[in-house]
Amino acid sequence: MAFSSLGVNKLRSFLTMSGITIGVFSVIGVMTTVSAMRGSIETGLSFLGVNMFQIGKYPNGIQTSGESRRRIEQRRNITLEQAQRYQQLLAEITEVVCLKVFYRDGAVSATYLNRKTEPGLTFVGTNEHFLVANQYATELGRNFTAEDVALARPVVVIGQTIVQKLFPAESPLGKMIKLGGRAYTVIGTFAEKGTSFGQTQDDIAMVPITRFLSDYGAARFSINLATQAPSQELYNATVDRGITAMRIVRSLKAEDQNDFELYSNDSLISAFAKIADVVRAGALVISGIALLAASSGIMNIMLVSVTERTKEIGVRKSVGARRASILTQFLIEAVVLSLAGGIAGILLGVLAGNGLALWMNAAVVFPWDWAGIGLLICTVIGVVAGMYPAMKAAALDPIESLRYE
């Protein structure tokens, strides 16, 4: 009888459950997206190699504003001389210190003869350790050598996006291309790496850092240094040595604060986790407001339903229906409305969240815990919102109800 009553007013039932659907959809959609992104953090955010940490002028992955941002902007650039001195100080403990600087003065495109890539390439000046530090591999040709860097040779290693655009039917090795208005000879190509969070990692070109700074002006850039510890056991010791070495090359006194930032894969993951927690809390607040409004809607509709069916309730009572039967019927109607809206919200939220995850190349997940919590909350909402109307219906006097018009 409860299902039949809901079927009589299909549009009203649909509009009532839509509020629950919106509330559950908002939280399940966000939780699905966050869960999917967490599953791919190791590959998505871990752009540094194993046991790596990075030192730079600016923080990475954490937004700063106000006084903090102004203080960071006023820091001195990390120069090539400082970076090389840092490399020398750490030579006893590790051989892998990657110096790198990215081109930031507008979108860069690569040209060869009459062919040209789309603007927006990742153009980096670096040394021979870039592949290890950033988890790349070569496919054709070779990587830089220490001699290439020392002599500032005009050579370049390019990614597969550039190869496919400029050299669709020929080998790129030995060819001369232009980047940022300068000519470089291709000595190698990167193996395909794919995308991360919807962005390709194959539109990259790297030249020796000495040549890069010579071509585009050393004073305009601050160098980042990625350092690899020999092992996980020596990671913390290497970090301490790195901080000490950077303070030495920056000529900082004992009482001076660090005028550089240090971060690692763990710090990037931690920064993402903080952002995810804020997003999750926001989704819970929004969905809570939506669910509160939806529960009021269910209670209001059930009260209207009791008024409309007063005579029906009187007839049922006059032929022997118990109060518990009337109470159960109206509670079932309220719970079914709430659960139907919750199930629809869960399905839509999972589809939307995983659709976004697929777009960002993250793994598809189903948040069973949050789905279960959502159904439990919807059940509670149905019971709470339907209890008063159900009790009101069960308490109606059959004689008064029979002559109600």
C-alpha positions in Angstrom: 0.0 0.0 0.0 2.9 2.4 0.7 4.4 1.8 -2.7 1.1 2.2 -4.4 0.5 5.5 -2.6 3.9 6.8 -3.9 3.1 5.6 -7.4 -0.1 7.7 -7.5 1.8 10.9 -7.2 4.9 10.2 -9.3 5.9 13.8 -10.0 5.6 14.8 -6.3 7.5 11.8 -5.2 10.3 12.6 -7.8 10.6 16.2 -6.7 10.7 15.3 -3.0 13.5 12.7 -3.5 15.5 15.1 -5.7 16.6 17.1 -2.7 18.1 14.0 -1.2 19.7 13.1 -4.5 21.4 16.5 -4.8 22.8 16.3 -1.2 24.1 12.8 -1.6 25.4 13.5 -5.1 27.5 16.4 -3.9 29.3 14.4 -1.1 29.6 11.1 -3.1 30.9 12.9 -6.2 33.6 14.7 -4.2 34.6 11.6 -2.1 34.8 9.5 -5.3 37.0 12.0 -7.0 39.3 12.4 -4.0 39.5 8.7 -3.4 40.4 8.1 -7.1 43.1 10.8 -7.0 44.6 9.5 -3.8 44.9 6.1 -5.6 47.1 7.7 -8.2 49.1 10.1 -6.1 52.2 8.0 -6.2 52.4 8.4 -10.0 50.6 11.7 -10.3 52.4 13.8 -7.7 55.6 11.8 -7.3 57.4 13.5 -10.2 60.7 13.3 -8.2 62.6 10.0 -8.3 63.2 7.5 -5.5 64.6 9.0 -2.3 64.7 12.5 -3.8 64.2 15.9 -2.2 64.3 19.3 -3.9 65.5 22.7 -2.9 64.3 25.9 -4.5 63.6 29.6 -4.0 59.9 29.1 -4.0 57.6 26.6 -2.2 56.0 23.9 -4.3 52.4 22.8 -4.0 51.5 25.3 -1.2 49.8 28.6 -2.0 51.2 31.6 -0.2 49.8 35.1 0.0 50.2 38.4 1.7 53.3 39.0 3.7 54.6 35.5 3.2 54.4 35.8 -0.5 56.2 39.2 -0.5 59.0 37.7 1.7 59.5 34.8 -0.7 59.6 37.2 -3.7 62.3 39.2 -2.0 64.6 36.2 -1.7 67.8 36.0 -3.7 67.9 33.7 -6.7 69.8 30.5 -6.4 72.6 31.1 -8.9 74.5 28.5 -11.0 77.6 29.1 -9.0 75.8 28.4 -5.8 74.2 25.3 -7.3 77.5 24.0 -8.5 79.1 24.7 -5.1 76.2 22.8 -3.4 76.9 19.9 -5.8 80.5 19.8 -4.7 79.7 19.9 -1.0 77.4 16.8 -1.5 79.8 14.9 -3.8 81.0 12.7 -0.9 77.5 11.5 0.0 75.7 11.4 -3.4 76.5 11.7 -7.0 72.9 12.6 -8.2 72.3 16.3 -7.9 70.0 17.6 -10.7 70.2 21.3 -11.5 67.2 22.6 -13.4 65.5 25.8 -14.4 62.3 26.2 -16.4 61.6 28.7 -19.1 58.8 31.0 -17.8 58.8 33.9 -20.3 55.9 32.9 -22.4 54.7 29.9 -24.3 57.5 28.0 -26.1 57.1 26.1 -29.4 59.6 24.1 -31.4 60.2 24.5 -35.1 61.9 22.5 -37.8 61.8 23.5 -41.4 58.1 24.4 -42.1 56.8 22.3 -39.2 55.9 23.7 -35.8 54.6 22.4 -32.5 51.8 23.9 -30.5 53.0 26.6 -28.0 53.3 25.7 -24.4 56.1 23.1 -24.3 58.0 22.4 -21.1 61.4 23.8 -21.8 64.1 23.1 -19.2 67.8 23.8 -18.7 69.3 21.0 -16.7 72.3 18.6 -16.3 72.9 14.9 -16.9 70.9 13.8 -13.8 67.5 15.1 -15.0 66.3 11.6 -16.2 67.0 10.0 -12.8 65.6 12.9 -10.8 62.3 13.1 -12.8 61.8 9.4 -13.8 62.3 9.8 -17.6 64.2 7.4 -19.9 65.7 7.9 -23.4 64.4 6.0 -26.4 66.8 7.2 -29.2 70.2 8.7 -29.0 71.7 9.7 -25.7 71.4 11.8 -22.6 73.6 14.8 -21.8 77.1 14.2 -20.5 79.0 16.2 -17.9 81.1 17.5 -20.8 78.0 18.8 -22.7 77.1 20.8 -19.6 80.6 22.0 -18.9 81.1 23.2 -22.5 77.5 24.6 -22.8 76.9 22.7 -26.0 73.8 23.7 -28.0 72.2 20.2 -27.9 68.7 19.1 -26.9 66.8 16.0 -25.9 63.1 16.1 -26.9 59.9 14.3 -25.9 57.6 12.2 -28.1 55.1 15.0 -28.7 57.7 17.1 -30.4 59.1 14.0 -32.2 55.7 13.2 -33.7 55.0 16.8 -34.7 58.3 17.7 -36.2 59.7 14.3 -37.4 56.7 12.2 -38.4 58.6 10.2 -41.0 62.3 10.6 -40.2 64.8 10.3 -37.4 65.3 13.5 -35.3 68.9 12.7 -34.4 71.3 15.2 -35.7 68.6 17.6 -36.8 68.6 21.2 -35.8 65.5 22.7 -34.2 64.6 26.1 -32.8 63.3 26.7 -29.3 62.7 30.1 -27.9 64.4 31.6 -31.0 67.6 29.6 -30.4 69.0 26.7 -32.5 69.8 23.3 -30.9 70.9 20.0 -32.3 68.8 16.9 -31.3 71.0 14.3 -29.7 68.3 12.1 -28.1 64.6 11.6 -27.5 62.7 10.7 -24.4 60.7 7.5 -24.1 56.9 8.1 -24.0 55.8 8.8 -20.4 52.1 9.5 -20.9 49.9 11.9 -19.0 49.5 12.9 -15.4 46.3 14.6 -14.1 45.2 15.2 -17.7 48.5 16.9 -18.7 50.9 15.3 -21.1 54.5 14.8 -19.9 55.8 14.2 -23.4 55.9 17.8 -24.6 59.3 18.4 -23.1 62.6 19.7 -24.4 65.8 19.9 -22.3 69.1 21.6 -23.0 72.3 21.9 -20.9 71.7 24.3 -18.0 74.8 26.3 -18.8 73.7 26.8 -22.4 70.2 27.7 -21.2 71.4 30.4 -18.9 73.8 31.7 -21.5 71.0 32.0 -24.1 68.3 33.5 -21.9 70.2 35.4 -19.1 71.4 33.8 -15.9 70.2 36.8 -13.7 66.6 36.2 -14.6 66.3 32.6 -13.3 66.6 30.8 -10.0 67.8 27.3 -10.1 66.1 24.3 -8.4 68.2 21.4 -7.1 66.9 17.8 -6.8 69.1 15.6 -4.7 68.9 11.8 -4.4 69.9 10.0 -1.2 72.0 6.8 -1.7 69.3 4.8 0.2 66.2 5.2 2.3 68.3 4.7 5.4 70.5 7.6 4.5 67.6 9.9 3.4 67.3 12.0 6.5 71.1 12.3 6.8 71.3 13.5 3.2 68.5 16.0 3.8 70.4 17.4 6.8 73.6 17.6 4.7 71.7 19.3 1.9 70.2 22.0 4.2 73.6 22.6 5.7 75.3 22.8 2.3 72.7 25.2 1.0 73.1 27.5 4.0 76.8 27.5 3.4 76.6 28.4 -0.3 74.0 31.1 0.6 76.3 32.5 3.3 73.7 32.3 6.0 74.7 33.0 9.6 73.6 30.7 12.4 70.7 33.0 13.5 69.4 33.5 9.9 66.4 31.6 8.7 66.6 29.5 5.6 65.9 31.7 2.5 65.0 28.6 0.4 62.4 25.9 0.4 62.9 22.1 0.7 60.2 19.6 -0.4 59.9 16.0 -1.4 57.3 13.5 -2.6 56.0 13.2 1.0 55.6 16.9 1.4 53.7 17.2 -2.0 51.4 14.3 -1.0 50.9 16.0 2.4 50.0 19.3 0.7 47.5 17.5 -1.5 46.0 15.7 1.5 45.4 19.1 3.2 43.7 20.4 0.1 41.6 17.2 -0.1 40.6 17.5 3.5 39.4 21.1 2.9 37.4 20.0 -0.2 36.0 17.1 1.7 34.9 19.3 4.6 33.3 21.8 2.2 31.4 18.9 0.5 30.1 17.7 3.8 28.8 21.1 4.8 27.1 21.7 1.4 25.6 18.2 1.4 24.5 18.6 5.0 22.6 21.8 4.2 21.0 20.1 1.2 20.0 17.0 3.2 18.5 19.2 6.0 16.4 21.0 3.4 15.4 17.8 1.8 14.3 16.2 5.1 12.1 19.3 5.7 10.6 18.7 2.3 9.9 15.0 3.0 8.2 15.9 6.3 6.1 18.6 4.6 5.0 16.3 1.8 4.1 13.5 4.3 2.0 15.9 6.3 0.2 17.0 3.1 -0.3 13.3 2.3 -1.8 12.6 5.8 -4.3 15.5 5.3 -5.2 14.3 1.8 -5.8 10.7 2.9 -7.6 11.4 6.2 -10.8 9.6 4.9 -8.7 6.7 3.6 -7.2 6.3 7.1 -10.6 6.4 8.7 -11.9 3.7 6.4 -8.9 1.5 7.2 -9.3 2.0 10.9 -13.0 1.2 10.8 -12.4 -2.2 9.2 -9.7 -3.1 11.8 -6.4 -1.5 10.8 -4.2 -1.1 13.9 -2.3 2.1 14.7 1.0 0.2 14.1 -0.1 -0.6 10.6 -0.9 3.0 9.8 2.3 4.2 11.4 4.4 1.6 9.5 2.8 2.5 6.1 3.6 6.2 6.4 7.1 5.5 7.7 7.8 3.2 4.8 6.7 5.9 2.4 9.1 8.4 3.9 12.0 6.0 4.1 11.5 4.8 0.5 11.5 8.4 -0.7 14.7 9.1 1.1 16.5 5.9 0.1 15.5 6.2 -3.5 16.9 9.7 -3.6 20.1 8.5 -1.8 20.6 5.6 -4.3 20.2 8.0 -7.2 22.6 10.5 -5.6 25.2 7.7 -5.0 25.0 6.5 -8.6 25.3 10.0 -10.1 28.1 10.9 -7.7 30.1 7.8 -8.6 29.6 8.3 -12.3 30.6 12.0 -12.1 33.5 11.4 -9.7 35.0 8.6 -11.8 34.4 10.5 -15.0 36.6 13.3 -13.6 39.1 10.7 -12.4 39.3 9.1 -15.9 39.9 12.5 -17.4 42.8 13.0 -15.0 44.1 9.5 -15.6 43.3 8.4 -12.1 42.1 4.9 -11.1 38.3 4.2 -11.0 37.0 3.5 -7.5 33.8 3.0 -5.7 33.6 4.6 -2.2 31.8 1.7 -0.5 32.3 3.3 2.9 30.8 6.6 2.0 28.0 4.9 0.0 27.1 2.9 3.1 27.2 6.0 5.3 25.0 7.8 2.7 22.4 5.1 2.7 22.4 5.0 6.5 22.0 8.8 6.7 19.1 8.6 4.2 17.4 5.9 6.2 17.7 8.1 9.4 16.4 11.1 7.5 13.4 9.1 6.2 12.6 7.8 9.7 13.0 11.2 11.4 11.2 13.1 8.7 8.4 10.6 8.5 7.9 9.8 12.2 5.7 12.9 13.1 3.4 12.6 10.0 3.1 8.8 10.6 2.3 9.3 14.3 -0.3 12.0 13.4 -1.9 9.6 10.8 -1.9 6.7 13.3 -3.5 8.9 16.0 -6.5 10.1 13.9 -10.0 9.3 15.2 -11.7 6.9 12.8 -15.2 8.5 13.3 -13.8 12.1 12.6 -11.8 10.8 9.7 -14.8 9.1 8.0 -16.7 12.3 7.8 -13.7 14.4 6.7 -14.1 16.1 3.3 
